[in-house]
Structures are given as C-alpha cells and as structure tokens.
Amino acid sequence: MLNVPRRLYSEGVQKQRDEPAAGNEPSHTKDTPGRPITKNIEAARESTRVVREKVLSALPNLSPHENIYNLPNFLTVSRLIAAPATAYLLLHDHHKWALALFAYAGITDLVDGWIARKWKLQTVAGSVIDPMADKALMIILTVTLAVKGAIPLSLATLILGRDASLALAAIYYRYASLPAPKTLQRYWDFSLPSAEVHPTTVSKYNTFLQLILIGSTLTLPVITSGGEYASLLQHLGGSDEMLRTGMTAFQCLVAGTTAWSGLSYAFLKNAVTILGENEELKAKQGARGRAIIGVTFGGVVAYAVWLALTHDAEGASESDQIGTAKDDR
C-alpha cells in the first residue's frame, strides 16, 4: 500500500471538509432522501484524486534516481573490463588481439563522452567510472608490459609511483580541508567540496604521451614478428633495430615528462585550490600537501634512476650479448 505523506493526507481531508463538491448545496440545506450518500461518495473521490496527484508529483523529489543504464555507461564499463582482458592477451603473447582491444578502449573513450554530451546522458556514476577505467587501463598495462620486459622497470616505477604519490597527497588534502566534523561518512560525501585539483599543462601532455607509449609498445611486436608488416617496413627503408632505437628514445622522453609532471605538483602552488576562508590555514595545508608529493615522488624518482643504472643497464647488456651470439651463428 502506498504510504501517503501525512501533510498531503491532511490537506486532502481538510479540502474534503471545507470545500463542498461541485453542484452540492450548502451543508445547512436539507437534502432529498438518497442524495447525501451520493454527494459524500463524489466528494471522497475528488479528495482522493487530489491527494493522489500531489503524492505522485512529490515522489520524484522524495527519491531521485539517475538512469545509469545508457550507452555511454555501457561503453565505459566495457572499457573497464577490457583492461584485464588486454593484460591476459599480452601475457599469452596474443599481441594482435591485445592491440585491437587497446584500440577499442581508446576509441570508446572518445565516443562515450561525445554521446553523453550530444544526447545529455551524463550521470554521476559515469563521471566516476570513466576516469577509473582510464586509470585501470594505464596501471594494468604498465605492470603487464614491465613484467614482459617490453618497457624498462625504471619507467614503470616512475609511472606507477607518480600516481601513488598523487593519490597519497589527495587523501591528505581531502582530510585536512574537510570542514568539521571530520567523520568517515563526511569524508566520502563528495557533495561536501573541500579542495580542487587543477591538472598542470605538462601533466596533460604527459598523459597523452603515456597513452602513445603504451599503444606503440603493443604495436612493436606486431610489426617485428614478420609477415606483411615486416615486408612493408623493409619496403619503407626501416628495420627492427631502427624501431627499437626509436622506442628507447621515446621511453626516455616519457620518463622525463612523467618526472616533470609529478614534481610540478610539488612546486606549483596553484595546482591545488583548498576551499575555505582561513588563508593562513589554507597556506599551511597546501605546503604540507606539496611536501608529501615532493618527498614521496622524489624518492620514487631516485629509486627509478637507480633501477635505470643497475637493473635496466644489465638487461640491455644481456640483450646485446644475445643479439651478438645470434649474428655469429
């Protein structure tokens, strides 16, 4: 049974008492036999109709729900599923399928946003899972490519360490700038804004370069595995060695932009805006947050340099020895 709000029910009952039905005589007029019952039934029906209309009009405000079952959200969820699927294909050396699935993820990342804006299908759920899918794809593929030896361990450490350092700083910024009382429920209530992050310019370029790096790393074994792609490469005057040299140079470029973009959040004061009126407290909180990024990501950069000079250098020399042995044969 529909629970009618007490206020709406009272209004309907009061209307029934105060307003006679259309065509009824005043209450003090003497009615003919049989008419009072009919008039009372009609008045009750009218008051019920009024109450029902008010209840139905109030329901959307009492329990608002978004329609999350739309095409943009479906594409976003499929992209979220594509991340571990691509990693599985990579681990089993299905490079063409892995590249195709990565291309699907990139295309749907553009298409779902366009569809949501074009037909006004934006939802809060979509705004949460869309960046989650992008970040999951980047993290999972970075780890997988590092395990396969397709990218240097030092570069993977920089990429993952930057995200971890910024996430740690974000946790601090959220807690420090949250208005009192600082409870766990209020911490996860994002309708209470406390700080705004403004991506730096180099960070935007770095994200684009990282995606190009992942895509080109997935493409390289497809081209160098032989067949029509290798023949096309030779026809264009290229070689496997030339591609690997270019890939190494591009990896160095991405390593530099990753380190630069991470440290930029430690030095630029306008990268994070803390909301509030106490300027002195906001300045202290901003300095502490930047210090967290500087210390944590600075340690990551130092460790990545050590890996590049030790682990990656040893791996490169072993590859050269294997290549020389093959040439001698």
Secondary structure, 3 states (H helix, E strand, C coil): CCCCCHHHHHHHHHHHHHCCCCCCCCCCCCCCCCHHHHHHHHHHHHHHHHHHHHHHHHHHHHCCCCCCCCHHHHHHHHHHHHHHHHHHHHHCCCHHHHHHHHHHHHHHHHHHHHHHHHCCCCCHHHHHHHHHHHHHHHHHHHHHHHHHCCCCHHHHHHHHHHHHHHHHHHHHHHHHHCCCCCCHHHHCCCCCCCEEECCCHHHHHHHHHHHHHHHHHHHHHHHHCCCHHHHHHHHCCCCHHHHHHHHHHHHHHHHHHHHHHHHHHHHCHHHEEECCCCHHHHHHHHHHHHHHHHHHHHHHHHHHHHHHHHHHHHHHHHHHHHHHHHHHC
